[in-house]
Each structure stands twice: as structure tokens, then as C-alpha cells.
Amino acid sequence: MVYSLNENIKRLRLSQGLNQIAFGKKLGVTKQCVSNWENDNVLPSVEMLVKIADIFCVSTDYLLGRTQESVIDVSSLSEEQIAHISLIVNDMRELNSKSNRS
């Protein structure tokens, strides 16, 4: 499912357990600013869009709803850590596949 920018900001913020105040602090903006983005009253600037994407480790295209592909940056992890993450991802895909067959 492709979400709009305002939906993505809210969905990703909640997925990280952040309230609007905590998320705003990470970006150096107010709760009201975050609320305006999430309610589709105002669009974030291009610079802020990049900051938001960086916080959530997603591309700006993903954030804007132009793609459903989400990428996890593992560049600072060891090969062993990356292998563990790959196993977890594969396990999750298998679980999804099994639940879709049911």
C-alpha cells in the first residue's frame, strides 16, 4: 500500500514510538509543525524532508509515497550483523507467506 507524505510521517513516527513533541525535538521544530505536516496543512521544506527521511532511514521517494521499497542502511554494521538481519528478514517473509496461504 502506498501512503501519502502526511500519512507516512505519522505512520513512521508512531512505528518508532515517538510522540509529536519528541519527533519535533529530533528535527528542531515544534509539535505544532509536526501536527501540521501530519494533518496535511503544510508541507515540510525540501531540507526538512531530507532530515525526516534520514531519521526514519528511508528514501525521500518512499517518504513521498512514490515507491513502496524501503531500504535499511547497514553500511556501519559488520558482515556478521548483516547476516543476522538477513536471517530475520527471511524469517519474516516466510511468516508472511505462510499467513497469506492460510
MARPA-744317 format. One line per 10 residues: their letters; for each residue x, y, z of N, C-alpha, C, CB. Coordinates in steps of 0.02 Angstrom, whole numbers, plus 50000, padded with zeros to 5 digits. Glycine has a CB too. Example, Ala and Ser with C-alpha at 12.3 -4.5 7.8 and 13.67 -1.06 7.14 Angstrom:
2
as = 50660 49716 50390 50615 49775 50390 50660 49835 50390 50565 49776 50452  50642 49888 50354 50684 49947 50357 50645 50002 50394 50704 49970 50286 $
This chain:
102
mvyslnenik = 50042 49941 50000 50000 50000 50000 50044 50062 50000 49952 50000 50061  50028 50110 49957 50065 50172 49953 50027 50225 49994 50074 50196 49879  50064 50258 50037 50035 50310 50080 50057 50378 50056 50056 50299 50154  50020 50430 50074 50039 50498 50059 50092 50522 50108 49977 50545 50059  50122 50579 50094 50175 50606 50137 50151 50613 50208 50199 50673 50110  50094 50645 50218 50071 50656 50287 50058 50590 50323 50008 50699 50287  50031 50541 50288 50018 50476 50318 50084 50440 50334 49975 50432 50271  50133 50446 50290 50198 50414 50302 50233 50444 50362 50242 50421 50241  50231 50510 50368 50264 50541 50426 50233 50515 50490 50258 50619 50422  50168 50515 50494 50135 50491 50555 50147 50417 50567 50059 50505 50551 $
rlrlsqglnq = 50140 50377 50515 50148 50305 50522 50220 50288 50545 50132 50269 50455  50269 50319 50513 50339 50305 50531 50355 50332 50601 50386 50337 50480  50328 50390 50618 50340 50417 50685 50313 50370 50738 50307 50487 50693  50251 50347 50728 50221 50301 50776 50257 50234 50779 50148 50289 50759  50284 50211 50722 50319 50147 50721 50383 50150 50763 50336 50127 50649  50409 50210 50773 50469 50218 50815 50451 50238 50886 50516 50269 50784  50386 50239 50901 50364 50254 50969 50376 50327 50988 50400 50210 51017  50376 50371 50939 50387 50442 50954 50321 50480 50954 50435 50473 50902  50313 50523 51005 50257 50569 51001 50278 50629 50960 50232 50590 51073  50232 50674 50946 50248 50731 50904 50300 50777 50935 50185 50771 50889 $
iafgkklgvt = 50300 50783 51000 50348 50826 51035 50419 50797 51027 50330 50832 51110  50427 50732 51041 50493 50701 51036 50519 50702 50964 50490 50628 51062  50475 50689 50916 50494 50691 50846 50515 50762 50826 50437 50665 50802  50476 50810 50847 50492 50880 50833 50560 50900 50861 50439 50926 50861  50576 50876 50922 50641 50892 50952 50698 50863 50910 50645 50864 51023  50689 50803 50883 50741 50773 50841 50755 50816 50779 50720 50702 50820  50703 50850 50756 50708 50891 50695 50720 50965 50710 50646 50883 50654  50712 50985 50773 50719 51055 50791 50659 51097 50772 50781 51084 50757  50599 51065 50773 50537 51100 50758 50487 51088 50815 50507 51077 50689  50433 51124 50813 50382 51118 50866 50334 51060 50852 50343 51183 50872 $
kqcvsnwend = 50297 51042 50904 50244 50992 50898 50193 51016 50847 50211 50979 50967  50177 51080 50848 50128 51109 50802 50151 51100 50729 50117 51183 50817  50215 51107 50717 50242 51097 50650 50231 51025 50627 50317 51115 50648  50247 50977 50670 50237 50907 50655 50163 50893 50643 50265 50862 50711  50121 50921 50686 50048 50912 50679 50024 50939 50612 50012 50948 50737  50050 50996 50592 50030 51025 50527 50049 50980 50469 50061 51094 50518  50108 50949 50473 50129 50902 50420 50082 50842 50418 50202 50879 50430  50069 50814 50477 50029 50753 50481 49956 50765 50463 50034 50724 50551  49932 50825 50473 49862 50841 50455 49857 50870 50385 49833 50891 50505  49913 50869 50349 49916 50892 50279 49897 50966 50272 49870 50850 50236 $
nvlpsvemlv = 49913 51005 50324 49901 51077 50321 49959 51114 50288 49888 51105 50391  50020 51088 50299 50081 51119 50274 50128 51064 50252 50114 51165 50328  50167 51077 50200 50217 51029 50178 50285 51048 50208 50221 51026 50101  50325 50999 50228 50392 51015 50251 50435 51040 50193 50426 50952 50283  50485 51081 50209 50531 51105 50158 50571 51046 50131 50579 51160 50187  50604 51057 50076 50646 51005 50047 50700 50984 50096 50678 51028 49980  50731 51032 50129 50783 51017 50178 50755 50975 50235 50815 51082 50205  50695 50992 50258 50664 50956 50314 50643 50886 50291 50603 50994 50341  50621 50881 50229 50602 50816 50201 50662 50768 50203 50577 50824 50128  50720 50793 50186 50781 50752 50188 50797 50732 50259 50841 50791 50157 $
kiadifcvst = 50790 50778 50307 50803 50762 50378 50755 50708 50402 50796 50826 50421  50691 50715 50384 50641 50666 50405 50659 50597 50377 50570 50687 50382  50676 50595 50313 50695 50532 50281 50755 50501 50316 50709 50542 50206  50804 50543 50334 50864 50518 50368 50847 50489 50437 50915 50574 50375  50803 50522 50473 50784 50497 50540 50751 50429 50534 50736 50546 50574  50709 50419 50484 50674 50356 50476 50713 50305 50433 50606 50368 50446  50772 50326 50408 50813 50282 50366 50774 50257 50305 50838 50221 50407  50739 50303 50273 50703 50287 50211 50724 50339 50158 50626 50288 50223  50708 50324 50096 50721 50372 50043 50667 50426 50043 50726 50337 49974  50682 50482 50012 50631 50534 50006 50575 50509 49961 50662 50599 49979 $
dyllgrtqes = 50591 50468 49911 50538 50440 49869 50490 50397 49910 50569 50397 49812  50518 50358 49956 50475 50317 49999 50431 50363 50043 50518 50270 50044  50462 50414 50071 50426 50460 50114 50370 50495 50076 50474 50511 50145  50383 50513 50014 50334 50547 49973 50281 50501 49944 50369 50583 49916  50288 50436 49954 50240 50389 49928 50250 50372 49855 50171 50416 49938  50310 50385 49829 50324 50370 49759 50346 50298 49749 50378 50417 49733  50366 50265 49802 50386 50195 49799 50368 50161 49865 50461 50189 49785  50360 50096 49862 50346 50057 49923 50410 50025 49949 50294 50004 49909  50464 50031 49912 50526 49999 49932 50557 50037 49990 50575 49995 49873  50571 50000 50042 50605 50028 50100 50673 49995 50106 50563 50017 50165 $
vidvsslsee = 50724 50035 50119 50792 50011 50122 50820 50023 50192 50837 50045 50069  50854 49974 50218 50887 49980 50283 50961 49991 50270 50875 49918 50328  50988 50045 50297 51059 50061 50289 51099 50019 50339 51073 50137 50300  51139 49973 50313 51179 49929 50354 51254 49943 50346 51164 49856 50338  51270 50000 50316 51339 50015 50299 51386 50017 50359 51342 50081 50263  51361 50032 50418 51405 50035 50476 51406 49970 50517 51383 50092 50521  51374 49918 50491 51371 49855 50527 51422 49806 50500 51300 49825 50521  51440 49758 50542 51487 49706 50521 51451 49655 50477 51518 49671 50584  51489 49615 50442 51460 49563 50400 51417 49514 50441 51516 49524 50362  51441 49500 50501 51403 49455 50545 51336 49485 50564 51444 49439 50608 $
qiahislivn = 51335 49550 50580 51274 49584 50599 51225 49586 50539 51289 49655 50624  51252 49598 50480 51211 49600 50420 51181 49531 50407 51253 49623 50359  51220 49479 50418 51195 49410 50409 51137 49396 50457 51252 49359 50420  51142 49420 50519 51088 49411 50567 51025 49447 50545 51109 49436 50637  51033 49507 50521 50975 49546 50497 50943 49510 50437 50996 49617 50477  50984 49484 50392 50958 49448 50334 50916 49387 50356 51015 49425 50289  50940 49352 50407 50902 49295 50432 50834 49316 50460 50942 49258 50486  50834 49371 50496 50771 49396 50524 50723 49416 50468 50785 49457 50570  50748 49450 50418 50706 49471 50362 50677 49410 50326 50746 49515 50312  50719 49360 50314 50695 49300 50281 50643 49263 50323 50753 49253 50267 $
dmrelnsksn = 50653 49261 50389 50603 49231 50434 50537 49268 50430 50629 49230 50506  50539 49334 50429 50478 49375 50425 50442 49363 50358 50495 49450 50433  50480 49359 50304 50450 49345 50238 50415 49277 50238 50503 49347 50182  50448 49227 50269 50419 49161 50272 50354 49161 50313 50470 49111 50303  50354 49197 50369 50294 49202 50410 50238 49236 50370 50309 49242 50474  50254 49288 50334 50204 49323 50293 50177 49276 50239 50234 49387 50261  50220 49238 50209 50200 49192 50157 50152 49139 50184 50261 49159 50125  50169 49112 50243 50126 49062 50275 50058 49091 50294 50161 49033 50336  50058 49151 50320 49994 49181 50341 49951 49200 50280 50007 49243 50384  49982 49215 50224 49944 49232 50163 49913 49169 50132 49990 49267 50111 $
rs = 49943 49111 50145 49916 49048 50119 49858 49023 50161 49970 48995 50116  49854 49046 50222 49802 49021 50268 49735 49051 50253 49820 49036 50339 $
